[in-house]
Amino acid sequence: MRHVLLGVVTLTLSGCFGQGDKTYTVDELMADEALLTKIISECRNNPGKLRQTPNCQNAEAADWKLRLERMKTSLGG
């Protein structure tokens, strides 16, 4: 009985410590503009806590690349 209880407690606690947020690459964020918008919004709403996270840095880089691509196409390049 003691081992069963220990197993249940262990399994329950292991579910509490998930993998966390997935880290998206710049290319993934450029391909999914809705996700990019969501992440940028979250980062800009809480820059003190999130600014240095990989997702925020990748989202800013993806946003910059998309802006450059749009400028290039609008200028006929």
WORASUL-V36294 format. One record per pair of residues at least 12 apart in sequence whose ideal C-beta (glycine too) atoms are under 8 Angstrom apart, sorted by the first residue. I is the first residue (numbers start at 1). GAP is how many residues later the second one is. Records with the same first field share a line. If there is no record, write none. Layout:
I = GAP / GAP
This chain:
21 = 34
23 = 31 / 32 / 35
24 = 15 / 31 / 34 / 35
25 = 33
26 = 32 / 35 / 36 / 39
27 = 35
29 = 29 / 30 / 33
30 = 32 / 35 / 36
33 = 33
36 = 23 / 26 / 27 / 30
39 = 16 / 17 / 20
40 = 16 / 19 / 20 / 23
42 = 14
43 = 12 / 13 / 16 / 17
